[in-house]
Amino acid sequence: MRTLVNAEKPFIFAIDPGNVESGWAILNDILRPIEFGKTNNEILLEKIVTHNFKYPDAPHFAIEMVAHYGTGMPAGKTVFDTCVWIGRFWQVTGCIPHRQVIYRKDEKITLCGNMRAKDANISQALRDRFGEKGTKAHPGWFYGVSKDVWSAIAVGVAYYDMYLVSKEGKNYEANTF
């Protein structure tokens, strides 16, 4: 887990769920990751509860949702275990005013403009938009981000682009799945 010193006010808590561990990121109002990591789901569940009490005015929560795209491949135990965790995370976020599930296809289209985008394309789209990772001496926007955390950030940015930018100036209503 990484936390920036003098972290800004949190705006979006985003999760890329997994069956045992999940990538997560807390983004500020300009979508900069201020805290992130890949954490065991039991610990992350507690972090969400703590986050709700620590930042009661952090208004947004987004989580990637599992979907079937008709490939003919059967879903295994890990997929169903991930679904259980999505439900558990969703349940403890009930007090967050605005929460939304984000499908991977919507992330790809929103961030890359193409359904065939891969993880590398998504992380590149984020770096193109916000800047490079940087180095220890000169940390950039995404310094310390790797693997599933990229996906969590993509969930948060896609949520912002899909539900907040398009609704600017309008009352935002919480969506559920």
Summary of the structure (lengths in Angstrom):
residues: 177
radius of gyration: 15.5
end to end distance: 28.6
largest distance: 48.5
contacts: 532
relative contact order: 0.19
helix: 39%
strand: 22%
